[in-house]
Structure formats: structure tokens, C-alpha cells
Amino acid sequence: MRATGAFRERLREAWVEIRQNLGRSLLQTLGVLLGVASVLGGFSISDSFRRQSEALYIKLGGLDKLNVSPATVVKDGTPSANQTANLGLRSLDKEEAENIEQGKVDGASLIRSARARVRTSWQDQDRRITGIAGDHLALEGYELSAGRVFSPQDTQDALPVVILGSEPAKTFFPTGNAVGQVIRLGPVPATVVGVLKERVFHFREGGRNIFRWRNRIILVPSTLIQRRFQGDLYQRADRVTFRITKLDVMQTFQKQLVSLLKGNHRLQDDFRMDDVAARIRRRDNQGDAYNIIFMLSGVLALLGGGIVNVNIQMASLKERVREVGVKMAIGASGLEVFKTFMTEALLMTVLGGFAGLALGVLFSWTITRNLGVPLYMDPASFVWAFALACVFGFLFALFPAWKASRLSPMEALRYE
């Protein structure tokens, strides 16, 4: 209880000293305030953009996809007979790859695209048609607003059925009720069995809809494209996508997939892999680099403010020499004087830290609002900013407090 009472008394004295010397105290807390605001603001702006990017990737269907697409083997010269005979990326590759890590591949899809003349009673346009198989809708983040998805029978028999995105549904059937209607895709009359929900995402407030082009999609079974539109008996694919949620499984799967594809493709590197997870890791590394830069800027601000604080505290010590001498003369120990000066310095650090947090919130809100990005503030950013302020405040208060504790009572009383 005695220690608690002494600490309370030191806090009261520190508060009185701060109020009586308000101008000097404001200068001491200014460096802390700017440093904390810099760290918190930098972290929050970086976190806001990172969170918006994550929301975009989730809208795209997830952060854990491995895309495989065809690649040109021969860039110059005449291809060899082996290269000419190679069939490229096919539906067979997808089917065999799904068995590599059974139970660990959470989904697989295939697409094959073509262009065709799309006609109804209301519109006649040249459009891109996308043939899909597997879990394409789920992997790409699409949802139905009406109708149904393709059945296994639709894909197996290459049935002329179609799912429209929100834009072609409105364009080719402006009166609504597209499900059940007939739409001609080139020479093929197809029945609309589903309509997709409109996808909307604005990275910045008031910006363009990033998913506008995705709403233009026209989907049919991949086998319909391969057989009826292109006469492709080998069922070639433009892209095959696998979803694997566990990163360690993704790495193992990727190595085994390379071996499988090379075996199927006559040892030719005629494919490329676009690992979304790897892109996310690179993005996170870039985000960490920005965080380090923001932290360093805050540390430099705290360092500069700490140096100024030491000079101000040393100057104030000269004004308070007789005060220290009187305390020591009536029985205060050097340790008690040290604690008094440390308490005062740390109290100003805490006050400056809280003010810096408030300024950092205002700064972050202003910047993100002007950029049109929703503000996101991680609680860890507040902890980091405040902890750095406390550490620097403690370290820079040590020397002035130590100097005060080493004063001789007799010399201090005689000091003018």
C-alpha cells in the first residue's frame, strides 16, 4: 500500500508539473504524438489496401487456386515431329490430376472458349462463348439468381444448354424471364437454364465496377464447344483450375502435377502454371515491406522527438535543481528522485501516445476517404504504435532522471 501511495503521489506531482509548464510539456509530447500518428497511419493505410485486395480475391473465387494453361513450346524454327504430335492441355489432364491428392483437391474446373454469333429476337451480336466443366462457378465465385447449373448429363452429352451472365440476360432478353428461352449460339439453338447474379466490386468508392466484364459471360458445357463448335475429338482446354486450401498440399500437388503433365505431353513444357497462392505471398511480402517502411518512419519521428525531449528535460532540470536539493535535504533518496522524473516523462509519453493514436485515426480516415478505400484498422497497429512510444519514452527519460538522482543535496541547495 505504501508503494501504491508513493506512486500515486508521484503521478500527482507529475501532473502538476505538466500543467504549470504547459508549453514545455507540449513540446516534449509533440515528438511522441507525431511518431505514434505516423506508425498507426502507415499501418492502417497499408492494412486498408491489403484488406480490399483480399476482398477482391475472395470475390474472384478464393486465394488458393492453381491455374494451368497451354504455352507455346516452339517460338522460333520448325517444330519437331514430337512437338507436332503433342495434343496439348486436355480434359484428360484434369481428370487424372484430380486423383493425385485424393480428398485434398477441393475443386477443379476446365474452360474452352470460342466466338460465335449470338442471336435472339431482340439482339444479334458477336460474343465470346465460354465452355465450362467441373466446379467452374464455385471456383470463380459465381452465384445463380435463377435456374440451375449444368448437370453431369449436360456435359457428358454436350447438350445445347446455356447459363447467362447478368449483362447478356438483360441484353438478349430485355423483357426478363430468360430461363427457358431459346438463344442461338452460332448455328446451335440453346436453351437458357440459368442466369447468374450480377457481380459488383468497387476497389475505390465511386470507381468503376471491376467485375463489369465478368457479368458479360455466356456459359455452355465445355463439350459443346469442343464437339459442336470446334470438332475437337481430343477435348482440348484453354485453362484448367484446381483449388487446394492447404499450402503444403499445394506445393506437393504442383510438383506431382508437373510430372503428370510432362508424361501426358511427351515430355514437352507446353503448359504454364499460374499459382494464385504464390501471388498472394508476393503481395503479402510487399505489404510487409511497406509496414517496415512505415514503422521506420515512425521510429525516426520518435527518435527525433526523443532527442528533443532529452534536451528539454536537461534544460528543465537546471530550473529545478533547488527543488531536487530540497527534496533530498528532507529525506528523499536519489532513487526517489529518479522515479519522480521517470514518472513525469512516462506520463507525458502516455498522454502524447493517446493523442498520437487519435491523430493517427484522423489521418488514416482522411487519406483512405480521399482515395475512396474503406478504412480498416488492425488492433495490433494500435498496440505497436503505443508500445514503440512507451519504449522510446522510457529510454530517453533514463539519462535526465539519472542525472537528477546524482545531484548533491548541498550543491543543489546552493545552486542559483
C-alpha positions in Angstrom: 0.0 0.0 0.0 2.9 2.3 0.8 4.3 1.8 -2.7 0.9 2.4 -4.3 0.6 5.6 -2.3 4.0 6.8 -3.3 3.3 6.1 -7.0 0.0 8.0 -6.7 1.8 11.0 -5.2 4.5 10.9 -8.0 1.7 10.9 -10.6 0.0 13.9 -8.9 3.3 15.8 -8.8 4.0 14.9 -12.4 0.6 16.2 -13.4 1.0 19.4 -11.5 4.4 19.9 -13.2 3.0 19.3 -16.6 0.1 21.8 -16.1 2.5 24.5 -14.7 4.8 24.2 -17.6 2.3 23.5 -20.4 4.4 24.9 -23.3 7.4 22.9 -22.4 5.3 19.8 -21.9 3.6 20.2 -25.3 7.0 20.4 -27.0 8.0 17.2 -25.2 4.9 15.3 -26.3 5.0 16.6 -29.8 7.6 14.1 -31.0 5.7 11.2 -29.4 2.5 12.4 -30.9 3.8 12.6 -34.5 5.7 9.3 -34.2 2.6 7.4 -33.0 0.4 9.0 -35.6 3.0 8.1 -38.3 3.2 4.5 -37.3 -0.6 4.0 -36.9 -1.4 5.9 -40.0 1.1 4.0 -42.1 -0.1 0.6 -40.8 -3.7 1.4 -41.2 -3.5 2.7 -44.8 -1.4 -0.4 -45.8 -3.9 -2.7 -44.0 -6.9 -1.0 -45.7 -5.5 -1.6 -49.2 -4.5 -5.1 -48.2 -7.9 -5.9 -46.9 -9.6 -4.5 -50.0 -7.3 -6.7 -52.1 -8.2 -9.7 -50.1 -11.9 -8.9 -50.6 -11.3 -8.7 -54.3 -9.5 -12.1 -54.4 -12.3 -13.7 -52.4 -14.8 -12.2 -54.9 -12.7 -13.8 -57.7 -13.3 -17.2 -56.1 -10.6 -17.5 -53.5 -6.9 -17.2 -52.7 -6.0 -20.9 -53.1 -6.2 -21.7 -56.8 -3.7 -23.2 -59.2 -4.3 -22.4 -62.9 -2.8 -24.4 -65.7 -2.9 -23.1 -69.3 -1.3 -24.0 -72.6 2.1 -22.4 -73.5 4.0 -22.3 -76.8 6.9 -24.7 -76.9 8.4 -23.5 -80.2 9.0 -19.8 -80.6 11.4 -19.9 -83.5 12.2 -22.5 -86.1 10.4 -25.6 -87.2 8.7 -27.8 -84.5 9.9 -31.4 -84.2 7.7 -34.3 -85.0 7.3 -35.0 -81.3 6.1 -31.4 -80.7 3.7 -31.5 -83.7 2.2 -34.7 -82.4 1.6 -33.3 -79.0 -2.1 -32.8 -78.2 -1.7 -30.0 -75.6 -3.8 -29.4 -72.5 -6.9 -31.7 -72.4 -9.8 -32.7 -70.3 -7.9 -35.9 -69.6 -5.2 -33.9 -67.8 -7.8 -32.5 -65.4 -9.4 -35.9 -64.7 -6.1 -37.6 -63.9 -4.8 -34.6 -61.9 -7.8 -34.8 -59.6 -6.6 -38.2 -58.4 -3.1 -37.0 -57.5 -4.1 -35.9 -53.9 -7.4 -37.6 -53.4 -9.5 -35.8 -50.8 -7.2 -32.8 -50.8 -8.2 -31.2 -54.1 -11.3 -29.2 -53.1 -12.4 -28.5 -56.7 -11.4 -28.5 -60.3 -12.7 -26.8 -63.4 -12.0 -26.5 -67.1 -12.8 -23.9 -69.7 -12.7 -23.8 -73.5 -13.7 -20.6 -75.3 -14.9 -19.8 -78.8 -16.5 -16.8 -80.6 -19.9 -17.1 -82.1 -22.8 -15.0 -83.4 -25.4 -14.8 -80.6 -29.0 -14.1 -81.6 -32.4 -13.7 -80.1 -35.5 -11.7 -81.3 -34.1 -8.6 -79.6 -30.3 -8.7 -80.3 -27.8 -10.1 -82.8 -24.1 -9.8 -81.6 -20.7 -11.4 -81.9 -19.8 -12.7 -78.5 -17.3 -14.8 -76.7 -18.8 -18.2 -75.5 -17.1 -20.0 -72.6 -17.4 -23.7 -72.3 -17.0 -25.0 -68.7 -16.8 -28.3 -66.8 -16.4 -29.2 -63.2 -16.6 -26.7 -60.4 -16.1 -23.6 -62.5 -18.9 -21.5 -61.0 -17.8 -22.1 -57.4 -14.1 -21.6 -58.1 -14.7 -18.3 -59.9 -17.2 -17.0 -57.3 -20.4 -17.0 -59.4 -23.8 -17.5 -58.0 -27.2 -18.2 -59.6 -30.0 -15.8 -59.5 -32.4 -18.1 -61.4 -32.5 -21.5 -62.9 -29.9 -24.3 -62.4 -26.3 -25.2 -63.0 -25.2 -27.7 -65.7 -25.8 -31.3 -64.8 -23.2 -34.1 -65.4 -25.5 -35.3 -68.2 -25.4 -31.9 -69.9 -21.6 -32.1 -70.1 -21.4 -35.8 -71.0 -23.8 -35.5 -73.9 -22.8 -31.9 -75.0 -26.4 -30.8 -74.6 -27.2 -27.3 -76.0 -27.9 -25.5 -72.8 -26.6 -22.1 -71.6 -26.2 -20.0 -68.5 -26.2 -16.3 -69.0 -24.4 -13.6 -67.0 -26.5 -10.7 -65.8 -25.5 -8.4 -68.7 -26.3 -10.8 -71.6 -29.5 -11.8 -69.8 -30.6 -8.2 -69.9 -29.3 -7.6 -73.4 -30.7 -10.6 -75.2 -33.9 -10.8 -73.1 -34.8 -7.2 -72.1 -38.3 -8.3 -71.0 -36.9 -10.6 -68.4 -37.6 -14.3 -67.7 -34.6 -15.6 -69.7 -34.8 -19.0 -68.2 -36.4 -21.5 -70.5 -36.0 -19.2 -73.6 -34.0 -20.2 -76.7 -30.9 -18.4 -77.8 -28.9 -19.2 -80.9 -25.2 -19.6 -80.4 -23.8 -19.7 -84.0 -25.7 -22.5 -85.7 -26.7 -24.1 -82.4 -30.1 -23.2 -80.8 -29.6 -23.5 -77.0 -32.0 -23.4 -74.1 -31.3 -20.9 -71.2 -31.2 -23.0 -68.0 -29.8 -20.4 -65.6 -28.9 -16.7 -65.0 -26.1 -15.6 -62.9 -26.2 -12.9 -60.2 -24.7 -9.5 -61.1 -21.2 -9.2 -59.6 -20.2 -5.8 -58.3 -16.9 -4.7 -56.7 -15.5 -1.2 -56.4 -11.9 -1.2 -55.2 -12.3 2.6 -54.6 -15.6 4.3 -53.8 -17.1 5.8 -56.9 -14.7 3.8 -59.1 -15.7 1.5 -62.0 -17.1 -1.9 -61.3 -14.1 -4.3 -61.6 -16.4 -7.2 -62.4 -18.2 -5.5 -65.2 -16.6 -7.7 -67.9 -17.3 -10.8 -65.8 -21.0 -10.1 -66.0 -20.9 -10.4 -69.8 -20.1 -14.1 -69.6 -22.1 -16.7 -71.6 -21.5 -20.3 -70.4 -22.2 -23.6 -72.1 -20.9 -27.1 -71.4 -17.2 -27.4 -72.5 -18.0 -30.5 -74.5 -20.5 -28.4 -76.6 -17.7 -26.1 -77.6 -15.2 -28.9 -78.2 -17.6 -31.1 -80.3 -20.2 -28.9 -82.0 -18.2 -25.6 -82.4 -14.7 -26.9 -83.0 -14.9 -30.6 -83.8 -12.2 -31.3 -81.3 -12.2 -35.0 -80.5 -9.3 -34.7 -78.0 -11.3 -32.2 -75.8 -8.5 -29.6 -75.5 -8.8 -26.9 -72.8 -7.8 -23.3 -72.6 -7.4 -23.5 -68.8 -7.7 -26.0 -66.0 -8.0 -24.7 -62.4 -7.6 -26.6 -59.1 -8.5 -25.4 -55.7 -6.3 -26.6 -52.8 -6.7 -24.8 -49.5 -3.6 -26.1 -47.7 -0.3 -24.5 -48.8 1.9 -27.6 -48.1 -0.5 -29.7 -50.2 -0.5 -27.1 -52.9 3.3 -27.4 -53.2 3.3 -31.2 -53.3 0.4 -31.2 -55.7 2.2 -28.8 -58.0 5.3 -30.9 -58.3 3.3 -34.1 -59.0 1.1 -32.2 -61.5 4.2 -31.1 -63.4 5.4 -34.8 -63.6 1.9 -35.9 -64.7 1.6 -33.3 -67.5 5.1 -33.9 -68.8 4.2 -37.6 -69.0 1.0 -36.9 -70.9 2.5 -34.3 -73.1 5.5 -36.3 -74.5 8.0 -34.5 -72.1 7.1 -31.1 -73.6 6.9 -28.0 -71.5 3.8 -26.8 -73.4 2.0 -25.6 -70.3 2.4 -22.9 -67.6 1.1 -22.7 -64.1 -0.3 -19.6 -62.5 -0.2 -20.1 -58.8 -2.5 -17.6 -57.2 -1.2 -18.5 -53.7 2.3 -17.6 -54.8 1.0 -14.2 -56.0 -0.7 -13.7 -52.6 2.6 -14.5 -50.8 4.4 -11.9 -53.0 1.7 -9.4 -52.3 2.0 -10.1 -48.5 5.8 -9.7 -48.7 5.3 -6.3 -50.4 2.8 -5.4 -47.7 5.3 -6.3 -45.0 7.9 -4.2 -46.8 5.5 -1.2 -46.7 4.9 -1.9 -43.0 8.6 -1.8 -42.2 9.0 1.4 -44.1 6.0 3.0 -42.2 7.4 1.7 -38.9 10.9 3.1 -39.7 9.4 6.5 -40.5 7.6 6.4 -37.1 10.7 5.3 -35.3 12.7 8.1 -36.9 10.0 10.6 -35.7 10.1 9.1 -32.2 13.9 9.2 -32.3 14.0 12.8 -33.3 11.3 13.6 -30.7 13.2 11.7 -28.0 16.4 13.6 -28.7 14.5 16.9 -28.3 12.9 15.6 -25.1 16.3 14.8 -23.6 17.4 18.4 -24.3 14.2 19.9 -22.9 14.4 17.7 -19.8 18.1 18.6 -19.2 17.1 22.3 -19.5 14.2 21.9 -17.1 16.5 20.0 -14.7 18.6 23.2 -14.4 15.5 25.1 -13.4 14.6 22.5 -10.8 18.0 21.9 -9.2 17.0 23.7 -5.9 13.7 21.7 -5.9 15.6 18.5 -6.1 18.0 19.7 -3.4 15.1 20.5 -1.0 13.6 17.0 -1.6 16.9 15.3 -0.9 17.5 17.5 2.2 14.2 16.5 3.8 15.0 12.8 3.2 14.2 11.9 -0.4 16.7 9.3 -1.8 18.3 9.5 -5.2 16.1 6.6 -6.2 13.0 8.5 -5.3 14.2 11.5 -7.4 14.9 9.1 -10.2 11.4 7.7 -10.0 9.8 11.2 -9.9 11.5 12.3 -13.1 10.8 9.0 -14.8 7.1 9.1 -13.8 6.8 12.6 -15.2 8.4 11.6 -18.5 6.4 8.5 -18.9 3.1 10.3 -18.1 3.9 12.8 -20.9 4.7 9.8 -23.2 1.4 8.1 -22.4 -0.5 11.4 -23.0 1.3 12.0 -26.2 0.7 8.4 -27.2 -3.0 8.6 -26.8 -3.1 12.0 -28.6 -1.0 10.4 -31.4 -3.4 7.5 -31.7 -6.3 9.9 -32.1 -4.3 11.9 -34.7 -3.4 8.6 -36.5 -7.1 7.6 -36.7 -8.0 11.0 -38.2 -5.0 10.9 -40.6 -5.9 7.4 -41.8 -9.5 8.2 -42.2 -8.7 11.3 -44.2 -6.3 9.6 -46.6 -8.4 6.5 -47.2 -11.5 8.6 -47.7 -9.8 10.7 -50.3 -8.6 7.6 -52.0 -12.0 6.0 -51.9 -10.9 2.9 -49.9 -12.8 1.7 -46.8 -10.7 2.2 -43.7 -9.6 -0.9 -41.8 -7.6 -0.5 -38.6 -6.0 -3.6 -37.1 -5.9 -3.6 -33.2 -2.3 -4.8 -33.5 -1.4 -1.4 -35.2 -2.6 0.5 -32.1 -0.5 -1.8 -29.9 2.6 -1.5 -32.0 2.4 2.3 -32.2 1.7 2.8 -28.5 4.4 0.2 -27.4 7.0 2.0 -29.5 6.2 5.3 -28.0 6.4 3.8 -24.4 9.8 2.2 -25.2 11.3 5.3 -26.6 9.8 7.5 -23.9 11.3 5.2 -21.2 14.8 5.0 -22.9 15.1 8.8 -23.5 14.0 9.6 -19.9 16.7 7.5 -18.3 19.6 9.9 -18.7 17.9 13.1 -17.3 16.4 11.1 -14.5 19.8 9.6 -13.6 21.4 13.0 -13.7 18.8 14.3 -11.3 19.3 11.4 -8.9 23.0 12.0 -8.8 22.8 15.6 -7.7 24.4 16.5 -4.4 21.9 18.0 -1.9 24.3 20.6 -0.6 25.4 21.8 -4.1 21.8 21.7 -5.2 20.7 24.0 -2.4 23.5 26.5 -3.2 22.6 26.5 -6.9 21.4 29.8 -8.2 
